[in-house]
Amino acid sequence: MIASSLLGALVSVAHIAITAYIFIIVAAALMSWVNPDPYNKIVQFLYRATQPAYNLVRKTGIPTVFGGIDVAPIIVLLVLEFIDQFLIRLTF
């Protein structure tokens, strides 16, 4: 009983963290369509928060640029959504 409650709480926290990171990735992707001020603190935060995940995808050897469009954010979003759904189903 206590173990299942603990697992449920951990999955809930992981779900919140994954959802927050998804919003960060979407904001960074939208920001990349314009030419933002690189000295802006929000732009710097979005860059520092997303580049490690993008670089991890790029190091796997999966081609991420198609027709000049970088699809690394989409790949990261798909992986995060898969992990989120897996953890949610794990608790049921």
Backbone as JSON, one array per atom type, in Angstrom:
{
  "sequence": "MIASSLLGALVSVAHIAITAYIFIIVAAALMSWVNPDPYNKIVQFLYRATQPAYNLVRKTGIPTVFGGIDVAPIIVLLVLEFIDQFLIRLTF",
  "N": [[0.82, -1.19, 0.0], [1.83, 1.31, 0.9], [4.05, 1.39, -0.75], [2.91, 1.51, -3.3], [1.63, 3.96, -3.13], [3.82, 5.64, -2.85], [5.09, 5.16, -5.3], [3.13, 6.15, -7.01], [3.19, 8.87, -6.29], [5.8, 9.55, -7.03], [5.65, 9.15, -9.79], [3.77, 11.09, -10.42], [5.2, 13.45, -9.83], [7.27, 13.15, -11.7], [5.74, 13.31, -14.03], [4.86, 15.98, -13.91], [7.34, 17.3, -14.12], [8.21, 16.43, -16.65], [6.18, 17.51, -18.25], [6.59, 20.25, -17.8], [9.14, 20.52, -18.95], [8.52, 19.91, -21.57], [7.0, 22.16, -22.26], [9.05, 24.06, -22.13], [10.69, 23.22, -24.24], [8.96, 23.6, -26.41], [8.63, 26.39, -26.26], [11.28, 27.2, -26.75], [11.6, 26.22, -29.35], [9.7, 27.72, -30.75], [10.81, 30.21, -30.31], [13.09, 30.0, -31.82], [12.29, 30.5, -34.38], [12.2, 33.18, -34.79], [14.45, 35.96, -34.61], [15.81, 36.2, -31.8], [17.03, 38.33, -29.13], [20.2, 37.51, -28.18], [21.26, 38.08, -25.7], [19.26, 38.27, -23.91], [17.87, 37.16, -20.89], [15.89, 35.18, -20.7], [15.99, 33.97, -23.21], [18.59, 32.96, -23.11], [18.27, 31.14, -20.98], [16.4, 29.33, -22.11], [17.93, 28.33, -24.21], [20.11, 27.13, -22.82], [18.71, 25.21, -21.4], [17.65, 23.5, -23.29], [19.54, 22.71, -25.23], [21.34, 20.59, -24.29], [19.68, 18.29, -24.44], [19.01, 18.28, -27.16], [21.57, 17.96, -28.26], [22.18, 15.42, -27.33], [20.4, 13.87, -28.83], [21.38, 14.43, -31.38], [23.9, 13.23, -31.25], [23.35, 10.55, -31.45], [23.36, 9.74, -34.02], [21.18, 9.88, -35.59], [19.74, 11.43, -38.34], [19.01, 14.84, -38.12], [18.39, 17.15, -39.43], [16.4, 18.25, -41.95], [15.88, 19.49, -45.02], [16.79, 21.98, -44.16], [15.47, 22.32, -41.8], [15.53, 21.75, -38.39], [14.83, 18.86, -36.73], [15.29, 17.91, -34.23], [14.08, 18.92, -31.82], [11.48, 17.85, -32.1], [11.95, 15.1, -32.03], [12.93, 14.86, -29.41], [10.64, 15.67, -28.02], [8.88, 13.58, -28.71], [10.16, 11.38, -27.5], [10.06, 12.18, -24.8], [7.28, 12.23, -24.43], [6.7, 9.52, -24.83], [8.06, 8.39, -22.62], [6.64, 9.62, -20.56], [4.0, 8.62, -20.95], [4.53, 5.9, -20.57], [5.32, 5.84, -17.86], [2.96, 6.72, -16.65], [1.15, 4.7, -17.35], [2.37, 2.68, -15.98], [1.64, 2.96, -13.35], [-0.99, 2.17, -13.27]],
  "CA": [[0.0, 0.0, 0.0], [2.7, 2.47, 0.97], [4.91, 1.38, -1.93], [2.14, 1.98, -4.46], [1.42, 5.4, -2.96], [5.1, 6.28, -3.15], [5.29, 5.08, -6.75], [2.2, 7.1, -7.61], [3.68, 10.22, -6.04], [6.99, 9.76, -7.87], [5.2, 9.27, -11.18], [3.13, 12.41, -10.54], [6.27, 14.46, -9.88], [7.93, 12.99, -13.0], [4.81, 13.82, -15.04], [4.92, 17.45, -13.85], [8.66, 17.71, -14.63], [8.22, 16.19, -18.1], [5.28, 18.5, -18.86], [7.28, 21.54, -17.76], [10.22, 20.51, -19.94], [7.88, 19.98, -22.89], [6.69, 23.58, -22.5], [10.32, 24.75, -22.37], [11.12, 22.87, -25.59], [8.07, 24.29, -27.35], [8.98, 27.82, -26.23], [12.57, 27.36, -27.43], [11.39, 25.99, -30.78], [9.03, 28.91, -31.28], [11.78, 31.32, -30.24], [14.09, 29.84, -32.87], [11.74, 30.96, -35.65], [12.51, 34.6, -34.88], [15.84, 36.23, -34.26], [15.73, 36.86, -30.49], [18.24, 38.93, -28.57], [20.93, 36.44, -27.48], [21.63, 38.52, -24.36], [18.07, 38.2, -23.08], [18.01, 36.08, -19.9], [14.95, 34.1, -21.03], [16.54, 33.28, -24.38], [19.74, 32.2, -22.63], [17.76, 30.01, -20.21], [15.82, 28.35, -23.03], [19.04, 27.7, -24.93], [20.85, 26.24, -21.9], [17.85, 24.12, -20.94], [17.27, 22.57, -24.36], [20.66, 22.23, -26.04], [21.85, 19.26, -23.93], [18.79, 17.24, -24.97], [19.19, 18.26, -28.62], [22.89, 17.38, -28.56], [22.09, 13.98, -27.09], [19.74, 13.29, -30.0], [22.28, 14.57, -32.53], [25.02, 12.3, -31.11], [22.93, 9.17, -31.72], [23.55, 9.44, -35.44], [19.92, 10.09, -36.3], [19.77, 12.72, -39.04], [18.03, 15.73, -37.5], [18.13, 18.32, -40.28], [15.78, 17.91, -43.22], [15.5, 20.69, -45.75], [17.12, 23.17, -43.39], [14.67, 22.35, -40.57], [16.04, 20.85, -37.36], [13.73, 18.11, -36.11], [15.72, 17.4, -32.92], [13.06, 19.15, -30.79], [10.37, 16.92, -32.28], [12.4, 13.8, -31.54], [12.97, 14.95, -27.95], [9.25, 15.69, -27.56], [8.33, 12.23, -28.84], [10.77, 10.54, -26.46], [9.49, 12.59, -23.52], [5.89, 11.78, -24.39], [6.75, 8.07, -24.64], [8.43, 8.13, -21.22], [5.53, 10.07, -19.72], [2.92, 7.66, -21.08], [4.98, 4.66, -19.95], [5.25, 5.99, -16.41], [1.55, 6.83, -16.25], [0.57, 3.35, -17.47], [3.01, 1.84, -14.99], [0.96, 3.08, -12.07], [-2.33, 1.59, -13.3]],
  "C": [[0.86, 1.25, 0.0], [3.59, 2.55, -0.27], [4.16, 1.88, -3.15], [1.85, 3.47, -4.35], [2.69, 6.18, -3.28], [5.37, 6.28, -4.64], [4.38, 6.06, -7.46], [2.66, 8.54, -7.45], [4.9, 10.52, -6.92], [6.61, 9.93, -9.34], [4.53, 10.62, -11.4], [4.17, 13.52, -10.64], [7.0, 14.38, -11.23], [7.05, 13.54, -14.12], [4.85, 15.36, -15.08], [6.24, 17.96, -14.44], [8.72, 17.54, -16.15], [7.34, 17.22, -18.81], [5.93, 19.88, -18.88], [8.38, 21.61, -18.81], [9.67, 20.54, -21.36], [7.54, 21.43, -23.23], [7.96, 24.38, -22.79], [10.8, 24.47, -23.79], [10.26, 23.57, -26.63], [8.4, 25.77, -27.41], [10.29, 28.07, -26.96], [12.43, 27.17, -28.94], [10.7, 27.19, -31.42], [9.97, 30.11, -31.32], [12.79, 31.22, -31.39], [13.59, 30.32, -34.24], [11.97, 32.44, -35.87], [13.97, 34.78, -34.5], [15.86, 36.95, -32.92], [17.08, 37.43, -30.08], [18.99, 37.86, -27.78], [21.35, 36.81, -26.06], [20.45, 38.55, -23.4], [18.18, 36.98, -22.16], [17.08, 34.91, -20.2], [15.47, 33.3, -22.2], [17.74, 32.44, -23.96], [19.3, 30.98, -21.84], [17.21, 28.92, -21.13], [16.91, 27.61, -23.8], [19.77, 26.7, -24.04], [20.02, 25.05, -21.47], [17.58, 23.09, -22.02], [18.45, 21.99, -25.13], [21.24, 20.88, -25.59], [20.98, 18.12, -24.46], [18.93, 17.14, -26.49], [20.52, 17.62, -28.99], [22.91, 15.88, -28.33], [21.44, 13.27, -28.27], [20.68, 13.33, -31.21], [23.45, 13.59, -32.47], [24.65, 10.87, -31.43], [23.12, 8.78, -33.18], [22.28, 9.56, -36.25], [20.01, 11.42, -37.03], [18.65, 13.62, -38.5], [17.71, 16.95, -38.34], [17.61, 17.83, -41.62], [15.31, 19.19, -43.88], [15.75, 21.97, -44.98], [16.33, 23.29, -42.09], [15.22, 21.31, -39.61], [14.87, 20.18, -36.66], [14.14, 17.51, -34.76], [14.7, 17.72, -31.83], [11.87, 18.19, -30.9], [10.73, 15.53, -31.76], [12.43, 13.79, -30.02], [11.54, 14.95, -27.39], [8.61, 14.3, -27.64], [8.87, 11.29, -27.77], [10.19, 10.89, -25.09], [8.04, 12.12, -23.38], [5.81, 10.26, -24.19], [7.06, 7.73, -23.18], [7.28, 8.5, -20.29], [4.38, 9.05, -19.76], [3.29, 6.32, -20.44], [4.87, 4.73, -18.44], [3.81, 6.06, -15.91], [0.9, 5.45, -16.3], [1.16, 2.39, -16.43], [2.27, 1.85, -13.65], [-0.44, 2.48, -12.08], [-2.3, 0.1, -13.28]]
}
